[in-house]
Amino acid sequence: MKISKLSVLFILLLMVACGPIILAPVTLADVERGKNRYKDLTVSDLEKGKALCEKMCVSCHKMKSPNSKTEKQWRQIIPSMARHAMKKAGGKVVIDDSSQVLIYKYLVTVGPLTKDKSIK
């Protein structure tokens, strides 16, 4: 049985597209971009937000790319996921408010920034 080069390419692309999302390391450029919105933002803040995403989000579902949602959508999704995690843990707070803020700042800093200035 002979497999064409096109078939092999298709299979490889399918494997990459369906594979897990790997979040890129936080850079100083990310911090500088984020400081347009969050004046006191640090590399540590973004690294903590990234680590929380990698730990908490994947405990229930596949990692989503920060670019997969708008800033407004992340603002709605994160508290919803925190409530879901709490319900799953029998009422125990799993993702507290400060962790939600770090996750949010990470996602909107490395993902799409919108013109919605009302988000703090």
N, C-alpha and C positions, 0 to 999 in steps of 0.2 A: 504494500500500500504506500503510495507516494503522497506526501503532504506538500501542498504548494507554499511558496514563500508568503503569499498573501494570507493563507490560513494561519500560518505560524505568527505572523504579525498581528492578526486579529486576536488570536488567543492571548498573546502577550499584552496587548492593549486592554483586553477584557480583565486579565489578572491584575493589572496595575489599577484600572478604574474601580475594581471591586475590592481592592486591598484596603487595609486600614489607613486612616489618615495619620500621618506623623507630623506633629507640630514642630515647626522650625524653632531653633534656639532664639531667645530674645537678644536683640541687638541694641546698641546705643541709638541707632537710627529710629528704632521703635519707640524708645523712651523720648527722644526729641520730638517725634511726631505726636506722641501722647501728651507731651507737655503743653501743646496748644490748647488742650482741654483741661488737663489736670496738672496744675503748676508744680505740685509737690511729687509727681510721679517719679519712681525710681526703678532701676533695673530689678531690684529685689521685689518690688510690688508686682511687676510683670512676670517675673519668674515664679512667684508664689501663685499668681493667677493661673499660669500655665500648668504648674504642678497640680493645682486643684482640679483643673479641667481633666488632666490625664488620669488622676486618681478617681474623682467622683463621677464624672460623666460616663466613663467607660464601665462603671460598675453596673449600669442599667442598659446602655446602648452603645453602638459604635460611635467613635469620635466624629464629630462634625467639624468641618473646616470653618475657621473663623469667618471666612468669606461667604459661607453658605447662607447667612442671614444678614438682614440689615440691622443697624443699631437699634432701631425701634423694636424689631422682632426679638433681639437678644434681651432687651429690657423686659419684655413680657415672658420670654421663655425661662430665663434663669430663676425667677421666683417660683414659677410653676414647677420646674424640675426640683427645686428645693422642697416644695410642699410634697411632691411625689416621693422623694427620698425619705422624708419624715414619715409619711404614711406607710411606706414599705418597711421602715424601721420601728413600726409600732408606736408612733407618736414622738419618738426621740428626734431632736434636732440634729440633723446630719450635716447640713450646709448652713451655717449661721450667717447672719446679716453681713458681717465683715468679710467672710469668705465669698459671699455672693458679689460684693462690691469688687473684690480682687478679680474674680472670674470675669465679671462684666468689663472692667477696665482692660483686662488682657484681651478679651475677644474683640472689643470695639477699637482697640489701639492697633492690633495686628490685622484686623479685618477691615471691612469698609467703614470709613468715617462719613457720616452724613452731615447735612447742614442743620440738623436738629440740635440747637444749642441749649434746649431745655433740660437735657440729661446731665446730671451731676454725679 
